[in-house]
Amino acid sequence: MANSKKIAFLVASEGIERVELTDPWQAVSDAGYQPVLLSPETGEVQTFDHLTAADKKPVDQAVADAAVDDFAALVLPGGVANPDALRQDEKAVAFVKSFIESGKPVAAICHAPWTLVEADVVRGKRLTSWPSLQTDLRNAGAEWVDETVVTDGNLITSRKPDDLPAFTKTLLEAVG
């Protein structure tokens, strides 16, 4: 039953691109799933509209206390500072790596693939991201393409907020 499934959203404490968290969150919720906000620390996280601070969101659970088995999918929102901070947290990186290895859907948008690079899970994968990450992704062994949404195995990637409708549709199809 879809109502019993949780979908993890993993973010750092700040620098999260607001719409890349809130749009997929709403779509997941509307589809009958329970979105759960994970972060390295409990409390609140600060979202941004590009470089301007926006809403704060309460963290549901510290990533160190989360288990891959409890979730149907993982969403990694972007924003420049968010994945840059996240990839420096060993427990967050280990969680992402375990999620990829589980075979469950992992959806990363914009700058979020930086965390995938740190988890060493992009080698041999075809994916997309914000254009400025293409060299990092290629250097990590990925095939980077400029497409709205790319699925390779259980990895779903998109480039930017304009891609959110296709990104969330593909995520929901993967968990549905």
C-alpha positions in Angstrom: 0.0 0.0 0.0 1.4 3.4 -1.0 0.3 5.0 2.2 2.7 2.9 4.3 5.8 4.0 2.2 8.2 6.7 3.3 10.4 8.7 1.0 13.6 10.2 2.4 14.7 13.7 1.5 18.3 14.3 2.6 19.6 17.8 3.0 22.3 19.8 4.8 21.4 22.4 7.4 21.4 25.3 4.8 21.7 26.2 1.2 18.9 24.0 0.0 17.1 25.2 -3.2 13.6 25.6 -1.8 11.6 24.5 -4.8 13.8 21.4 -5.3 12.7 20.3 -1.8 9.1 21.6 -1.7 7.9 20.6 -5.2 9.0 16.9 -5.0 7.9 16.9 -1.3 4.3 18.0 -2.3 4.2 15.6 -5.2 5.3 12.6 -3.0 2.7 13.6 -0.3 -0.1 14.1 -2.9 0.7 10.6 -4.3 0.1 9.1 -0.8 3.7 8.7 0.4 5.1 10.1 3.6 8.0 12.4 3.0 10.6 12.4 5.7 13.3 15.1 6.1 16.7 13.8 7.0 19.8 15.9 7.8 23.1 15.5 9.6 21.7 17.4 12.6 18.2 17.7 14.1 16.4 21.0 14.4 15.6 23.1 11.4 17.1 23.5 7.9 17.3 26.8 5.9 16.0 26.8 2.4 16.9 29.4 -0.2 15.5 30.9 -3.4 18.8 30.9 -5.2 20.9 33.1 -2.8 18.1 34.6 -0.8 17.0 32.8 2.5 13.5 31.4 2.3 11.6 29.1 4.6 12.9 27.0 7.4 11.8 23.3 7.6 11.9 21.0 10.6 14.1 18.0 10.4 12.3 14.7 11.1 15.3 12.5 11.8 19.1 12.7 11.9 20.6 10.8 8.9 22.8 8.8 11.3 19.6 7.3 12.9 18.0 6.5 9.6 17.9 3.1 7.9 17.7 2.6 4.1 15.1 -0.3 4.8 12.6 2.3 6.2 12.3 4.1 2.9 11.0 3.4 -0.6 13.2 6.1 -2.3 15.7 8.9 -1.6 15.5 12.5 -2.9 18.5 14.7 -3.0 17.5 18.4 -3.5 20.1 20.8 -4.9 21.2 24.3 -4.2 25.0 25.0 -4.3 25.8 25.0 -0.6 23.6 22.1 0.4 25.3 19.2 -1.4 28.7 20.8 -0.9 28.1 20.6 2.9 26.4 17.2 2.7 29.3 15.6 0.9 31.5 16.5 3.9 29.3 14.5 6.3 30.5 10.8 6.4 27.1 9.5 7.6 25.2 11.3 4.9 27.6 10.0 2.2 27.4 6.5 3.6 23.6 6.6 3.6 23.5 7.8 0.0 26.0 5.0 -1.0 23.9 2.4 0.8 20.7 3.6 -0.9 22.3 3.3 -4.3 23.5 -0.2 -3.5 20.0 -1.1 -2.2 18.6 -0.8 -5.8 15.8 1.6 -4.5 15.3 4.8 -6.5 17.6 7.7 -5.8 16.6 11.1 -7.3 19.1 13.9 -7.4 18.6 17.3 -9.0 20.8 20.3 -9.8 24.0 20.4 -7.7 22.9 17.3 -5.7 25.0 14.9 -7.7 28.1 16.3 -5.9 27.0 14.0 -3.0 26.8 11.1 -5.5 30.4 11.8 -6.6 31.5 11.8 -2.9 29.7 8.4 -2.4 31.6 7.1 -5.5 28.4 5.8 -7.1 28.5 7.6 -10.5 31.2 5.6 -12.2 29.8 4.1 -15.4 26.4 5.9 -14.9 24.7 8.2 -17.4 23.3 11.3 -15.7 22.7 15.0 -15.8 23.0 17.9 -13.4 23.5 21.6 -13.2 26.0 22.2 -16.1 28.8 23.4 -13.9 29.1 19.9 -12.4 29.7 18.1 -15.7 33.5 18.1 -15.3 33.3 16.8 -11.7 30.9 14.0 -12.9 33.0 13.1 -15.9 36.2 13.0 -13.7 34.3 10.7 -11.3 33.6 8.3 -14.2 30.1 9.3 -15.2 28.7 10.0 -18.7 27.2 13.5 -18.4 24.4 14.6 -20.7 22.3 17.7 -21.0 18.7 16.3 -20.8 15.7 17.2 -18.6 15.7 13.9 -16.7 17.9 10.9 -17.0 17.4 7.5 -15.5 20.2 4.9 -15.2 19.3 1.9 -13.2 17.9 3.2 -9.9 19.5 6.7 -10.3 17.3 9.6 -11.5 18.9 13.0 -12.2 17.7 16.4 -13.5 19.4 19.7 -14.2 17.4 22.5 -12.6 14.1 23.8 -11.1 12.6 24.0 -14.6 13.0 20.2 -14.8 11.0 19.6 -11.6 7.8 18.4 -13.3 9.6 15.7 -15.3 11.8 14.9 -12.2 8.9 14.3 -9.8 6.9 12.4 -12.5 9.9 10.0 -13.0 10.5 9.6 -9.3 6.8 8.7 -8.7 6.9 6.2 -11.6 10.0 4.6 -10.1 8.4 4.1 -6.6 4.9 3.4 -8.0 
